[in-house]
């Protein structure tokens, strides 16, 4: 997803080309992430429990409270 195309995203200065890519398996579990943006390190760190601990995306989405407006708003519709 191109983050700059969202209705709102927390983007850094000159981050118009920011993009987030998720790799999912056949069971809709996230197995990889790639992001190009000024906040990529924080966003990727946010996904590590989901990937490394093999947490169900629906459970993760319901129980993890992200700080607004950063990643929480960028990915709010991914697992709905």
C-alpha positions in Angstrom: 0.0 0.0 0.0 1.2 3.5 -0.8 1.0 5.2 2.5 0.7 8.7 0.9 -2.5 7.6 -0.9 -4.3 6.8 2.4 -6.9 9.3 3.6 -4.4 10.1 6.5 -1.0 8.7 7.3 1.7 9.9 9.6 4.4 10.7 7.0 7.7 12.3 7.4 9.0 15.3 5.5 9.5 14.4 1.8 7.9 10.9 2.4 5.5 11.1 -0.5 6.8 7.8 -1.9 6.3 5.9 1.4 5.1 2.4 0.8 4.3 -0.6 3.0 4.2 -4.2 1.7 3.1 -7.2 3.7 3.7 -10.8 2.7 1.0 -13.2 3.9 0.7 -16.9 3.7 -2.4 -18.9 2.6 -3.9 -18.6 6.1 -3.7 -14.8 6.1 -0.8 -14.8 8.5 1.8 -12.1 8.0 5.2 -13.7 7.2 7.1 -10.7 6.1 7.1 -6.9 5.8 8.9 -4.3 3.8 8.5 -0.6 4.2 10.2 2.4 2.7 9.6 5.5 4.7 11.1 7.6 7.4 9.3 5.6 10.1 10.0 2.2 8.6 12.1 1.0 11.5 9.4 1.6 14.0 6.7 0.2 11.8 8.7 -3.0 11.1 9.4 -3.4 14.8 5.6 -3.2 15.4 5.1 -6.3 13.2 7.8 -8.4 14.7 5.6 -10.1 17.4 3.0 -10.8 14.8 5.5 -12.5 12.5 7.9 -14.0 15.0 5.4 -15.3 17.5 3.0 -16.5 14.8 0.1 -14.5 16.3 -3.2 -14.5 14.5 -3.7 -11.2 12.8 -7.3 -10.8 14.1 -6.2 -11.4 17.7 -3.2 -9.0 17.3 -5.5 -6.3 15.8 -8.0 -6.6 18.7 -5.6 -6.7 21.6 -2.7 -4.5 20.6 -3.2 -0.8 21.1 -1.0 1.3 18.9 -0.2 4.9 19.5 -2.1 7.3 17.2 -1.5 8.5 14.5 1.5 6.5 13.4 1.2 2.8 12.4 -2.2 2.4 14.1 -3.8 4.6 11.5 -1.7 3.3 8.6 -2.8 -0.3 9.0 -6.3 0.1 10.7 -8.1 -1.7 7.8 -5.6 -4.4 6.9 -7.0 -7.2 9.2 -10.7 -6.2 9.3 
